[in-house]
Amino acid sequence: MVARALISASKLLLLAVSLLVFTGICFASDEAPIGSSKSKEMTGLRLGAIEFHPYLTLRETYSDNIYLTQTDRKHDTITTIMPGLQLQLPYRRHTLTFGSNATINRYTKYDSENVEDWTAYGAGDLNFGSHINLKLSDTYINGHEPRSQTANASIEKYRNNTASGSLTYIMADVSKLQLDYANTDWKFKNSDFRSRNENQASFYLYYRALAKTSVFAEYEFKNVNFVSNAAGLDNNVHSGLLGLTWELSSRSKGTIKGGYLYKKFDEKVNGDFGTFAASADVSHYFSDYDFFKLTGARGVNESSQLGTRYSVSTGINGEYTHRFLERLSVNLKGSYSNESFSDIAPGDLQLRKDNVMQTGASIQYAFRRWLDCTLEYYWRNKDSNLNYYDSTENNISLALKAFF
């Protein structure tokens, strides 16, 4: 174990030195500290009107339970390389964005877990006058779920494509309308019963009650069609919510909403399901050195386990960041989630309910505006009413990130 730790440390040191040399060559003249006028002017590389924003993250991770098992725990170190590139093209009042990134994981001991993911995306932010805004985007993901998180105990590779559009019309100084549409296509390699196509349409009506505060009503409709509908899981989802959104200043903003969700299956034998749905996203700067963010949601997920129709998930995440110096900051995180499955899956003796708690901390140091290093630790505990799904994990990582 000590030998593997030394090997991992050596690899990370080599990666760090390589990146520092590379960035030093590219930006040898950048000696300005964070907050200086020179660092604020650095907005990427330019070719005419096009802005190029390359970025690269190198991370070395140690986990004492890579498969998240209750017994026979396996530990390993993972080297992760995440390169990416984003292009931005401003045109009059519009902005076009294109990009791609990859995540390459290499395990020291259990190399059967080695995997590469990649993403490509394009987006447009179009403004027509002062009343109409149109956002368009398309994202393609070639990714995976690790075997520690799948029902079949194997790496689950998938392809996902999501095309979406959002049209906002400001009717007057105190109200606006918003229409959203998204088409999402899922293809799972080993779990074809999860492959599906989703069409989702949402309607929002906002009314500004105070200068920086608006109330809104939301209605959402989603149609879900499975590629293999042997289990009769095709369904329609209706949800209606009321909410409040505010931005009291640049320091404090948030959105909370709650309502009712109704899921109706095409096959009557599967029955229908209704439940309370909600979400919250609140952030606040207590000062220039203290930041707090809280997010939470309750919703219904499509089937991820053979023999079940859906699952209900409820979760909350909180984080607090304190900046000691201009370059040094500490972040504390904690989360709790509950997932309850609709049916008894084959091999289980009762309805499955999982409770997952995670807590951790990280320290970040910025060498330059475009280069930082993060040391992070977290502890994760999964407590299920079916004991063989229980697990705990200690995870520590050191990452170096460059972004231009």
Contacts in CASP RR format, 6 or more apart in sequence:
PFRMAT RR
TARGET T0000
AUTHOR 0000-0000-0000
METHOD contacts of the structure
MODEL  1
MVARALISASKLLLLAVSLLVFTGICFASDEAPIGSSKSKEMTGLRLGAI
EFHPYLTLRETYSDNIYLTQTDRKHDTITTIMPGLQLQLPYRRHTLTFGS
NATINRYTKYDSENVEDWTAYGAGDLNFGSHINLKLSDTYINGHEPRSQT
ANASIEKYRNNTASGSLTYIMADVSKLQLDYANTDWKFKNSDFRSRNENQ
ASFYLYYRALAKTSVFAEYEFKNVNFVSNAAGLDNNVHSGLLGLTWELSS
RSKGTIKGGYLYKKFDEKVNGDFGTFAASADVSHYFSDYDFFKLTGARGV
NESSQLGTRYSVSTGINGEYTHRFLERLSVNLKGSYSNESFSDIAPGDLQ
LRKDNVMQTGASIQYAFRRWLDCTLEYYWRNKDSNLNYYDSTENNISLAL
KAFF
1 75 0 8 1.000
4 77 0 8 1.000
4 108 0 8 1.000
4 109 0 8 1.000
5 62 0 8 1.000
5 77 0 8 1.000
7 77 0 8 1.000
7 108 0 8 1.000
8 60 0 8 1.000
8 62 0 8 1.000
8 77 0 8 1.000
8 79 0 8 1.000
8 108 0 8 1.000
9 60 0 8 1.000
11 60 0 8 1.000
11 79 0 8 1.000
12 58 0 8 1.000
12 60 0 8 1.000
12 79 0 8 1.000
12 398 0 8 1.000
15 58 0 8 1.000
15 60 0 8 1.000
15 79 0 8 1.000
15 400 0 8 1.000
16 58 0 8 1.000
16 373 0 8 1.000
16 400 0 8 1.000
19 56 0 8 1.000
19 58 0 8 1.000
19 371 0 8 1.000
19 400 0 8 1.000
19 402 0 8 1.000
20 371 0 8 1.000
22 402 0 8 1.000
23 368 0 8 1.000
23 370 0 8 1.000
23 371 0 8 1.000
23 402 0 8 1.000
26 404 0 8 1.000
27 368 0 8 1.000
27 370 0 8 1.000
30 38 0 8 1.000
30 39 0 8 1.000
30 42 0 8 1.000
30 368 0 8 1.000
30 370 0 8 1.000
32 38 0 8 1.000
32 39 0 8 1.000
33 39 0 8 1.000
33 326 0 8 1.000
33 327 0 8 1.000
34 326 0 8 1.000
34 327 0 8 1.000
34 366 0 8 1.000
34 368 0 8 1.000
34 369 0 8 1.000
35 326 0 8 1.000
35 369 0 8 1.000
39 368 0 8 1.000
39 369 0 8 1.000
40 369 0 8 1.000
42 369 0 8 1.000
42 370 0 8 1.000
42 404 0 8 1.000
43 51 0 8 1.000
44 51 0 8 1.000
44 52 0 8 1.000
44 53 0 8 1.000
44 404 0 8 1.000
45 51 0 8 1.000
45 52 0 8 1.000
45 53 0 8 1.000
45 54 0 8 1.000
45 404 0 8 1.000
46 52 0 8 1.000
49 89 0 8 1.000
49 90 0 8 1.000
49 91 0 8 1.000
50 87 0 8 1.000
50 88 0 8 1.000
50 89 0 8 1.000
51 87 0 8 1.000
51 88 0 8 1.000
51 89 0 8 1.000
51 90 0 8 1.000
52 85 0 8 1.000
52 86 0 8 1.000
52 87 0 8 1.000
52 404 0 8 1.000
53 85 0 8 1.000
53 86 0 8 1.000
53 87 0 8 1.000
53 88 0 8 1.000
53 403 0 8 1.000
53 404 0 8 1.000
54 83 0 8 1.000
54 84 0 8 1.000
54 85 0 8 1.000
54 86 0 8 1.000
54 403 0 8 1.000
54 404 0 8 1.000
55 83 0 8 1.000
55 84 0 8 1.000
55 85 0 8 1.000
55 86 0 8 1.000
55 101 0 8 1.000
55 401 0 8 1.000
55 402 0 8 1.000
55 403 0 8 1.000
55 404 0 8 1.000
56 81 0 8 1.000
56 82 0 8 1.000
56 83 0 8 1.000
56 84 0 8 1.000
56 401 0 8 1.000
56 402 0 8 1.000
56 403 0 8 1.000
57 80 0 8 1.000
57 81 0 8 1.000
57 82 0 8 1.000
57 399 0 8 1.000
57 400 0 8 1.000
57 401 0 8 1.000
57 402 0 8 1.000
58 79 0 8 1.000
58 80 0 8 1.000
58 81 0 8 1.000
58 82 0 8 1.000
58 399 0 8 1.000
58 400 0 8 1.000
58 401 0 8 1.000
59 79 0 8 1.000
59 80 0 8 1.000
59 82 0 8 1.000
59 397 0 8 1.000
59 398 0 8 1.000
59 399 0 8 1.000
59 400 0 8 1.000
60 77 0 8 1.000
60 78 0 8 1.000
60 79 0 8 1.000
60 80 0 8 1.000
60 397 0 8 1.000
60 398 0 8 1.000
60 399 0 8 1.000
61 77 0 8 1.000
61 78 0 8 1.000
61 79 0 8 1.000
61 80 0 8 1.000
61 395 0 8 1.000
61 396 0 8 1.000
61 397 0 8 1.000
62 75 0 8 1.000
62 76 0 8 1.000
62 77 0 8 1.000
62 78 0 8 1.000
62 395 0 8 1.000
62 396 0 8 1.000
62 397 0 8 1.000
63 75 0 8 1.000
63 76 0 8 1.000
63 77 0 8 1.000
63 78 0 8 1.000
63 393 0 8 1.000
63 394 0 8 1.000
63 395 0 8 1.000
64 73 0 8 1.000
64 75 0 8 1.000
64 393 0 8 1.000
64 394 0 8 1.000
64 395 0 8 1.000
65 73 0 8 1.000
65 74 0 8 1.000
65 75 0 8 1.000
65 391 0 8 1.000
65 392 0 8 1.000
65 393 0 8 1.000
65 394 0 8 1.000
66 74 0 8 1.000
66 75 0 8 1.000
66 76 0 8 1.000
66 78 0 8 1.000
66 107 0 8 1.000
66 110 0 8 1.000
66 113 0 8 1.000
66 148 0 8 1.000
67 73 0 8 1.000
67 74 0 8 1.000
67 147 0 8 1.000
67 148 0 8 1.000
68 148 0 8 1.000
68 149 0 8 1.000
68 380 0 8 1.000
68 382 0 8 1.000
68 391 0 8 1.000
68 393 0 8 1.000
69 148 0 8 1.000
69 391 0 8 1.000
70 387 0 8 1.000
70 388 0 8 1.000
70 389 0 8 1.000
70 390 0 8 1.000
70 391 0 8 1.000
74 109 0 8 1.000
74 110 0 8 1.000
76 107 0 8 1.000
76 108 0 8 1.000
76 109 0 8 1.000
76 110 0 8 1.000
76 113 0 8 1.000
77 107 0 8 1.000
77 108 0 8 1.000
77 109 0 8 1.000
78 105 0 8 1.000
78 106 0 8 1.000
78 107 0 8 1.000
78 108 0 8 1.000
79 105 0 8 1.000
79 106 0 8 1.000
79 108 0 8 1.000
80 103 0 8 1.000
80 104 0 8 1.000
80 105 0 8 1.000
80 106 0 8 1.000
81 102 0 8 1.000
81 103 0 8 1.000
81 104 0 8 1.000
81 106 0 8 1.000
82 101 0 8 1.000
82 102 0 8 1.000
82 103 0 8 1.000
82 104 0 8 1.000
83 101 0 8 1.000
83 102 0 8 1.000
84 99 0 8 1.000
84 100 0 8 1.000
84 101 0 8 1.000
84 102 0 8 1.000
85 99 0 8 1.000
85 100 0 8 1.000
85 101 0 8 1.000
86 97 0 8 1.000
86 98 0 8 1.000
86 99 0 8 1.000
87 97 0 8 1.000
87 98 0 8 1.000
87 99 0 8 1.000
88 95 0 8 1.000
88 96 0 8 1.000
88 97 0 8 1.000
89 95 0 8 1.000
89 96 0 8 1.000
89 97 0 8 1.000
89 98 0 8 1.000
90 96 0 8 1.000
93 126 0 8 1.000
93 127 0 8 1.000
93 129 0 8 1.000
94 124 0 8 1.000
94 125 0 8 1.000
94 126 0 8 1.000
94 127 0 8 1.000
95 124 0 8 1.000
95 125 0 8 1.000
96 122 0 8 1.000
96 123 0 8 1.000
96 124 0 8 1.000
96 125 0 8 1.000
97 121 0 8 1.000
97 122 0 8 1.000
97 123 0 8 1.000
97 124 0 8 1.000
97 125 0 8 1.000
98 121 0 8 1.000
98 122 0 8 1.000
98 123 0 8 1.000
99 120 0 8 1.000
99 121 0 8 1.000
99 122 0 8 1.000
100 118 0 8 1.000
100 119 0 8 1.000
100 120 0 8 1.000
100 121 0 8 1.000
101 118 0 8 1.000
101 119 0 8 1.000
102 116 0 8 1.000
102 117 0 8 1.000
102 118 0 8 1.000
102 119 0 8 1.000
103 116 0 8 1.000
103 117 0 8 1.000
103 118 0 8 1.000
104 116 0 8 1.000
105 113 0 8 1.000
105 114 0 8 1.000
105 115 0 8 1.000
105 116 0 8 1.000
106 114 0 8 1.000
107 113 0 8 1.000
107 114 0 8 1.000
113 146 0 8 1.000
113 147 0 8 1.000
113 155 0 8 1.000
115 143 0 8 1.000
115 144 0 8 1.000
115 155 0 8 1.000
115 157 0 8 1.000
117 141 0 8 1.000
117 142 0 8 1.000
117 143 0 8 1.000
117 144 0 8 1.000
118 141 0 8 1.000
118 142 0 8 1.000
118 143 0 8 1.000
119 139 0 8 1.000
119 140 0 8 1.000
119 141 0 8 1.000
119 142 0 8 1.000
120 139 0 8 1.000
120 140 0 8 1.000
121 137 0 8 1.000
121 138 0 8 1.000
121 139 0 8 1.000
121 140 0 8 1.000
122 137 0 8 1.000
122 138 0 8 1.000
122 139 0 8 1.000
123 135 0 8 1.000
123 136 0 8 1.000
123 137 0 8 1.000
123 138 0 8 1.000
124 135 0 8 1.000
124 136 0 8 1.000
124 137 0 8 1.000
125 133 0 8 1.000
125 135 0 8 1.000
126 133 0 8 1.000
126 134 0 8 1.000
126 135 0 8 1.000
126 136 0 8 1.000
127 133 0 8 1.000
127 134 0 8 1.000
128 134 0 8 1.000
130 170 0 8 1.000
131 169 0 8 1.000
131 170 0 8 1.000
131 171 0 8 1.000
132 167 0 8 1.000
132 168 0 8 1.000
132 169 0 8 1.000
132 170 0 8 1.000
133 167 0 8 1.000
133 168 0 8 1.000
134 165 0 8 1.000
134 166 0 8 1.000
134 167 0 8 1.000
134 168 0 8 1.000
135 164 0 8 1.000
135 165 0 8 1.000
135 166 0 8 1.000
135 167 0 8 1.000
136 164 0 8 1.000
136 165 0 8 1.000
137 162 0 8 1.000
137 163 0 8 1.000
137 164 0 8 1.000
137 165 0 8 1.000
138 161 0 8 1.000
138 162 0 8 1.000
138 163 0 8 1.000
138 164 0 8 1.000
139 160 0 8 1.000
139 161 0 8 1.000
139 162 0 8 1.000
140 159 0 8 1.000
140 160 0 8 1.000
140 161 0 8 1.000
141 158 0 8 1.000
141 159 0 8 1.000
141 160 0 8 1.000
141 161 0 8 1.000
142 157 0 8 1.000
142 159 0 8 1.000
143 157 0 8 1.000
143 158 0 8 1.000
143 159 0 8 1.000
143 160 0 8 1.000
144 155 0 8 1.000
144 156 0 8 1.000
144 157 0 8 1.000
144 158 0 8 1.000
145 155 0 8 1.000
145 156 0 8 1.000
145 158 0 8 1.000
146 155 0 8 1.000
147 153 0 8 1.000
147 154 0 8 1.000
147 155 0 8 1.000
147 156 0 8 1.000
148 391 0 8 1.000
150 156 0 8 1.000
150 191 0 8 1.000
151 191 0 8 1.000
151 304 0 8 1.000
151 305 0 8 1.000
151 306 0 8 1.000
151 345 0 8 1.000
152 190 0 8 1.000
152 191 0 8 1.000
154 190 0 8 1.000
156 188 0 8 1.000
156 189 0 8 1.000
156 190 0 8 1.000
156 191 0 8 1.000
157 188 0 8 1.000
157 189 0 8 1.000
157 190 0 8 1.000
158 186 0 8 1.000
158 187 0 8 1.000
158 188 0 8 1.000
158 189 0 8 1.000
159 185 0 8 1.000
159 186 0 8 1.000
159 187 0 8 1.000
160 184 0 8 1.000
160 185 0 8 1.000
160 186 0 8 1.000
160 187 0 8 1.000
161 184 0 8 1.000
161 185 0 8 1.000
162 182 0 8 1.000
162 183 0 8 1.000
162 184 0 8 1.000
162 185 0 8 1.000
163 182 0 8 1.000
163 183 0 8 1.000
164 180 0 8 1.000
164 181 0 8 1.000
164 182 0 8 1.000
164 183 0 8 1.000
165 180 0 8 1.000
165 181 0 8 1.000
165 182 0 8 1.000
166 178 0 8 1.000
166 179 0 8 1.000
166 180 0 8 1.000
166 181 0 8 1.000
167 178 0 8 1.000
167 179 0 8 1.000
167 180 0 8 1.000
168 176 0 8 1.000
168 177 0 8 1.000
168 178 0 8 1.000
169 176 0 8 1.000
169 177 0 8 1.000
169 178 0 8 1.000
170 176 0 8 1.000
171 177 0 8 1.000
173 208 0 8 1.000
174 207 0 8 1.000
174 208 0 8 1.000
175 205 0 8 1.000
175 206 0 8 1.000
175 207 0 8 1.000
175 208 0 8 1.000
176 206 0 8 1.000
177 203 0 8 1.000
177 204 0 8 1.000
177 205 0 8 1.000
177 206 0 8 1.000
178 202 0 8 1.000
178 203 0 8 1.000
178 204 0 8 1.000
178 205 0 8 1.000
178 206 0 8 1.000
179 201 0 8 1.000
179 202 0 8 1.000
179 203 0 8 1.000
179 204 0 8 1.000
180 200 0 8 1.000
180 201 0 8 1.000
180 202 0 8 1.000
180 203 0 8 1.000
180 204 0 8 1.000
181 199 0 8 1.000
181 200 0 8 1.000
181 201 0 8 1.000
181 202 0 8 1.000
182 198 0 8 1.000
182 199 0 8 1.000
182 200 0 8 1.000
183 197 0 8 1.000
183 198 0 8 1.000
183 199 0 8 1.000
183 200 0 8 1.000
184 197 0 8 1.000
184 198 0 8 1.000
184 200 0 8 1.000
185 196 0 8 1.000
185 197 0 8 1.000
185 198 0 8 1.000
186 194 0 8 1.000
186 195 0 8 1.000
186 196 0 8 1.000
186 197 0 8 1.000
186 198 0 8 1.000
187 195 0 8 1.000
187 227 0 8 1.000
188 194 0 8 1.000
188 195 0 8 1.000
191 306 0 8 1.000
192 227 0 8 1.000
192 228 0 8 1.000
193 226 0 8 1.000
193 228 0 8 1.000
193 230 0 8 1.000
193 231 0 8 1.000
193 233 0 8 1.000
193 303 0 8 1.000
193 306 0 8 1.000
194 226 0 8 1.000
194 302 0 8 1.000
194 303 0 8 1.000
194 304 0 8 1.000
195 226 0 8 1.000
195 227 0 8 1.000
195 228 0 8 1.000
196 224 0 8 1.000
196 225 0 8 1.000
196 226 0 8 1.000
196 227 0 8 1.000
196 302 0 8 1.000
197 224 0 8 1.000
197 225 0 8 1.000
197 227 0 8 1.000
198 222 0 8 1.000
198 223 0 8 1.000
198 224 0 8 1.000
198 225 0 8 1.000
199 222 0 8 1.000
199 223 0 8 1.000
200 220 0 8 1.000
200 221 0 8 1.000
200 222 0 8 1.000
200 223 0 8 1.000
201 220 0 8 1.000
201 221 0 8 1.000
201 222 0 8 1.000
202 218 0 8 1.000
202 219 0 8 1.000
202 220 0 8 1.000
202 221 0 8 1.000
203 218 0 8 1.000
203 219 0 8 1.000
203 220 0 8 1.000
204 216 0 8 1.000
204 217 0 8 1.000
204 218 0 8 1.000
205 216 0 8 1.000
205 217 0 8 1.000
206 214 0 8 1.000
206 215 0 8 1.000
206 216 0 8 1.000
206 245 0 8 1.000
207 214 0 8 1.000
207 215 0 8 1.000
207 216 0 8 1.000
208 214 0 8 1.000
209 215 0 8 1.000
210 246 0 8 1.000
212 246 0 8 1.000
212 247 0 8 1.000
212 248 0 8 1.000
212 249 0 8 1.000
213 244 0 8 1.000
213 245 0 8 1.000
213 246 0 8 1.000
213 248 0 8 1.000
214 244 0 8 1.000
214 245 0 8 1.000
214 246 0 8 1.000
215 242 0 8 1.000
215 243 0 8 1.000
215 244 0 8 1.000
216 242 0 8 1.000
216 243 0 8 1.000
216 244 0 8 1.000
216 245 0 8 1.000
216 257 0 8 1.000
217 240 0 8 1.000
217 241 0 8 1.000
217 242 0 8 1.000
217 243 0 8 1.000
218 239 0 8 1.000
218 240 0 8 1.000
218 241 0 8 1.000
218 242 0 8 1.000
218 243 0 8 1.000
218 257 0 8 1.000
219 238 0 8 1.000
219 239 0 8 1.000
219 240 0 8 1.000
220 237 0 8 1.000
220 238 0 8 1.000
220 239 0 8 1.000
220 240 0 8 1.000
220 241 0 8 1.000
221 236 0 8 1.000
221 237 0 8 1.000
221 238 0 8 1.000
222 236 0 8 1.000
222 237 0 8 1.000
223 236 0 8 1.000
223 237 0 8 1.000
224 233 0 8 1.000
224 234 0 8 1.000
224 235 0 8 1.000
224 236 0 8 1.000
224 237 0 8 1.000
224 302 0 8 1.000
225 234 0 8 1.000
226 232 0 8 1.000
226 233 0 8 1.000
226 234 0 8 1.000
231 270 0 8 1.000
231 303 0 8 1.000
231 307 0 8 1.000
231 309 0 8 1.000
232 265 0 8 1.000
232 266 0 8 1.000
232 267 0 8 1.000
232 270 0 8 1.000
233 265 0 8 1.000
233 267 0 8 1.000
233 270 0 8 1.000
233 302 0 8 1.000
233 303 0 8 1.000
233 309 0 8 1.000
234 265 0 8 1.000
234 266 0 8 1.000
234 267 0 8 1.000
235 263 0 8 1.000
235 264 0 8 1.000
235 265 0 8 1.000
235 266 0 8 1.000
235 270 0 8 1.000
236 263 0 8 1.000
236 264 0 8 1.000
236 266 0 8 1.000
237 261 0 8 1.000
237 262 0 8 1.000
237 263 0 8 1.000
237 264 0 8 1.000
237 300 0 8 1.000
238 261 0 8 1.000
238 262 0 8 1.000
238 264 0 8 1.000
239 259 0 8 1.000
239 260 0 8 1.000
239 261 0 8 1.000
239 262 0 8 1.000
239 277 0 8 1.000
240 259 0 8 1.000
240 260 0 8 1.000
240 261 0 8 1.000
240 277 0 8 1.000
241 257 0 8 1.000
241 258 0 8 1.000
241 259 0 8 1.000
241 260 0 8 1.000
241 277 0 8 1.000
241 278 0 8 1.000
242 257 0 8 1.000
242 258 0 8 1.000
242 259 0 8 1.000
243 255 0 8 1.000
243 256 0 8 1.000
243 257 0 8 1.000
243 258 0 8 1.000
244 255 0 8 1.000
244 256 0 8 1.000
244 257 0 8 1.000
245 254 0 8 1.000
245 255 0 8 1.000
245 256 0 8 1.000
246 252 0 8 1.000
246 253 0 8 1.000
246 254 0 8 1.000
246 255 0 8 1.000
247 253 0 8 1.000
247 254 0 8 1.000
250 285 0 8 1.000
251 284 0 8 1.000
251 285 0 8 1.000
252 283 0 8 1.000
252 284 0 8 1.000
252 285 0 8 1.000
253 282 0 8 1.000
253 283 0 8 1.000
254 280 0 8 1.000
254 281 0 8 1.000
254 282 0 8 1.000
254 283 0 8 1.000
255 279 0 8 1.000
255 280 0 8 1.000
255 281 0 8 1.000
255 282 0 8 1.000
256 278 0 8 1.000
256 279 0 8 1.000
256 280 0 8 1.000
256 281 0 8 1.000
256 282 0 8 1.000
257 278 0 8 1.000
257 279 0 8 1.000
257 280 0 8 1.000
258 276 0 8 1.000
258 277 0 8 1.000
258 278 0 8 1.000
258 279 0 8 1.000
259 276 0 8 1.000
259 277 0 8 1.000
259 278 0 8 1.000
260 274 0 8 1.000
260 275 0 8 1.000
260 276 0 8 1.000
260 277 0 8 1.000
261 274 0 8 1.000
261 275 0 8 1.000
261 276 0 8 1.000
261 277 0 8 1.000
261 299 0 8 1.000
261 300 0 8 1.000
262 272 0 8 1.000
262 273 0 8 1.000
262 274 0 8 1.000
263 272 0 8 1.000
263 273 0 8 1.000
263 274 0 8 1.000
263 300 0 8 1.000
263 310 0 8 1.000
264 272 0 8 1.000
265 271 0 8 1.000
265 272 0 8 1.000
265 309 0 8 1.000
270 309 0 8 1.000
273 300 0 8 1.000
273 309 0 8 1.000
273 310 0 8 1.000
273 342 0 8 1.000
275 298 0 8 1.000
275 299 0 8 1.000
275 300 0 8 1.000
275 312 0 8 1.000
276 298 0 8 1.000
277 298 0 8 1.000
277 299 0 8 1.000
277 300 0 8 1.000
278 296 0 8 1.000
278 297 0 8 1.000
278 298 0 8 1.000
279 295 0 8 1.000
279 296 0 8 1.000
279 297 0 8 1.000
279 298 0 8 1.000
280 294 0 8 1.000
280 295 0 8 1.000
280 296 0 8 1.000
280 297 0 8 1.000
281 294 0 8 1.000
281 295 0 8 1.000
281 296 0 8 1.000
282 293 0 8 1.000
282 294 0 8 1.000
282 295 0 8 1.000
283 291 0 8 1.000
283 292 0 8 1.000
283 293 0 8 1.000
283 294 0 8 1.000
284 291 0 8 1.000
284 292 0 8 1.000
284 293 0 8 1.000
285 291 0 8 1.000
286 292 0 8 1.000
288 323 0 8 1.000
289 322 0 8 1.000
289 323 0 8 1.000
289 324 0 8 1.000
290 320 0 8 1.000
290 321 0 8 1.000
290 322 0 8 1.000
290 323 0 8 1.000
291 320 0 8 1.000
291 321 0 8 1.000
291 322 0 8 1.000
292 318 0 8 1.000
292 319 0 8 1.000
292 320 0 8 1.000
292 321 0 8 1.000
293 318 0 8 1.000
293 319 0 8 1.000
294 316 0 8 1.000
294 317 0 8 1.000
294 318 0 8 1.000
295 316 0 8 1.000
295 317 0 8 1.000
295 318 0 8 1.000
296 315 0 8 1.000
296 316 0 8 1.000
296 317 0 8 1.000
297 313 0 8 1.000
297 314 0 8 1.000
297 315 0 8 1.000
298 312 0 8 1.000
298 313 0 8 1.000
298 314 0 8 1.000
298 315 0 8 1.000
299 312 0 8 1.000
299 313 0 8 1.000
299 314 0 8 1.000
300 310 0 8 1.000
300 311 0 8 1.000
300 312 0 8 1.000
300 313 0 8 1.000
301 310 0 8 1.000
301 311 0 8 1.000
301 312 0 8 1.000
301 313 0 8 1.000
301 339 0 8 1.000
302 310 0 8 1.000
303 309 0 8 1.000
303 310 0 8 1.000
303 311 0 8 1.000
304 311 0 8 1.000
305 311 0 8 1.000
305 341 0 8 1.000
305 345 0 8 1.000
305 352 0 8 1.000
306 345 0 8 1.000
306 346 0 8 1.000
307 343 0 8 1.000
307 345 0 8 1.000
307 346 0 8 1.000
308 341 0 8 1.000
308 342 0 8 1.000
308 343 0 8 1.000
308 345 0 8 1.000
309 342 0 8 1.000
309 343 0 8 1.000
310 341 0 8 1.000
310 342 0 8 1.000
311 339 0 8 1.000
311 340 0 8 1.000
311 341 0 8 1.000
311 342 0 8 1.000
312 339 0 8 1.000
312 340 0 8 1.000
312 342 0 8 1.000
313 337 0 8 1.000
313 338 0 8 1.000
313 339 0 8 1.000
313 340 0 8 1.000
314 337 0 8 1.000
314 338 0 8 1.000
315 335 0 8 1.000
315 336 0 8 1.000
315 337 0 8 1.000
315 338 0 8 1.000
316 335 0 8 1.000
316 336 0 8 1.000
316 337 0 8 1.000
317 333 0 8 1.000
317 334 0 8 1.000
317 335 0 8 1.000
318 333 0 8 1.000
318 334 0 8 1.000
318 335 0 8 1.000
319 331 0 8 1.000
319 332 0 8 1.000
319 333 0 8 1.000
319 334 0 8 1.000
320 331 0 8 1.000
320 332 0 8 1.000
321 329 0 8 1.000
321 330 0 8 1.000
321 331 0 8 1.000
321 332 0 8 1.000
322 329 0 8 1.000
322 330 0 8 1.000
323 329 0 8 1.000
324 330 0 8 1.000
326 366 0 8 1.000
327 365 0 8 1.000
327 366 0 8 1.000
327 367 0 8 1.000
328 363 0 8 1.000
328 364 0 8 1.000
328 365 0 8 1.000
328 366 0 8 1.000
329 363 0 8 1.000
329 364 0 8 1.000
330 361 0 8 1.000
330 362 0 8 1.000
330 363 0 8 1.000
330 364 0 8 1.000
331 361 0 8 1.000
331 362 0 8 1.000
331 363 0 8 1.000
331 364 0 8 1.000
332 360 0 8 1.000
332 361 0 8 1.000
333 358 0 8 1.000
333 359 0 8 1.000
333 360 0 8 1.000
333 361 0 8 1.000
333 362 0 8 1.000
333 378 0 8 1.000
334 357 0 8 1.000
334 358 0 8 1.000
334 359 0 8 1.000
334 360 0 8 1.000
335 356 0 8 1.000
335 357 0 8 1.000
335 358 0 8 1.000
335 359 0 8 1.000
336 355 0 8 1.000
336 356 0 8 1.000
336 357 0 8 1.000
336 358 0 8 1.000
337 355 0 8 1.000
337 356 0 8 1.000
338 353 0 8 1.000
338 354 0 8 1.000
338 355 0 8 1.000
338 356 0 8 1.000
339 353 0 8 1.000
339 354 0 8 1.000
339 356 0 8 1.000
340 351 0 8 1.000
340 352 0 8 1.000
340 353 0 8 1.000
341 351 0 8 1.000
341 352 0 8 1.000
341 353 0 8 1.000
342 351 0 8 1.000
343 351 0 8 1.000
344 350 0 8 1.000
344 351 0 8 1.000
344 352 0 8 1.000
345 352 0 8 1.000
348 386 0 8 1.000
349 386 0 8 1.000
350 385 0 8 1.000
350 386 0 8 1.000
351 385 0 8 1.000
352 384 0 8 1.000
352 385 0 8 1.000
352 386 0 8 1.000
352 389 0 8 1.000
353 384 0 8 1.000
353 385 0 8 1.000
354 382 0 8 1.000
354 383 0 8 1.000
354 384 0 8 1.000
354 389 0 8 1.000
355 382 0 8 1.000
355 383 0 8 1.000
355 384 0 8 1.000
356 380 0 8 1.000
356 381 0 8 1.000
356 382 0 8 1.000
356 383 0 8 1.000
357 380 0 8 1.000
357 381 0 8 1.000
357 383 0 8 1.000
358 378 0 8 1.000
358 379 0 8 1.000
358 380 0 8 1.000
358 381 0 8 1.000
359 378 0 8 1.000
359 379 0 8 1.000
360 376 0 8 1.000
360 377 0 8 1.000
360 378 0 8 1.000
360 379 0 8 1.000
361 376 0 8 1.000
361 377 0 8 1.000
361 378 0 8 1.000
362 374 0 8 1.000
362 375 0 8 1.000
362 376 0 8 1.000
362 377 0 8 1.000
363 374 0 8 1.000
363 375 0 8 1.000
363 376 0 8 1.000
364 372 0 8 1.000
364 373 0 8 1.000
364 374 0 8 1.000
365 372 0 8 1.000
365 373 0 8 1.000
365 374 0 8 1.000
366 372 0 8 1.000
367 373 0 8 1.000
370 402 0 8 1.000
370 403 0 8 1.000
370 404 0 8 1.000
371 400 0 8 1.000
371 401 0 8 1.000
371 402 0 8 1.000
372 400 0 8 1.000
372 401 0 8 1.000
373 398 0 8 1.000
373 399 0 8 1.000
373 400 0 8 1.000
373 401 0 8 1.000
374 397 0 8 1.000
374 398 0 8 1.000
374 399 0 8 1.000
374 401 0 8 1.000
375 396 0 8 1.000
375 397 0 8 1.000
375 398 0 8 1.000
376 396 0 8 1.000
376 397 0 8 1.000
376 398 0 8 1.000
376 399 0 8 1.000
377 394 0 8 1.000
377 395 0 8 1.000
377 396 0 8 1.000
377 397 0 8 1.000
378 394 0 8 1.000
378 395 0 8 1.000
379 392 0 8 1.000
379 393 0 8 1.000
379 394 0 8 1.000
379 395 0 8 1.000
380 391 0 8 1.000
380 392 0 8 1.000
380 393 0 8 1.000
380 395 0 8 1.000
381 391 0 8 1.000
381 392 0 8 1.000
382 389 0 8 1.000
382 390 0 8 1.000
382 391 0 8 1.000
382 392 0 8 1.000
383 390 0 8 1.000
384 390 0 8 1.000
END
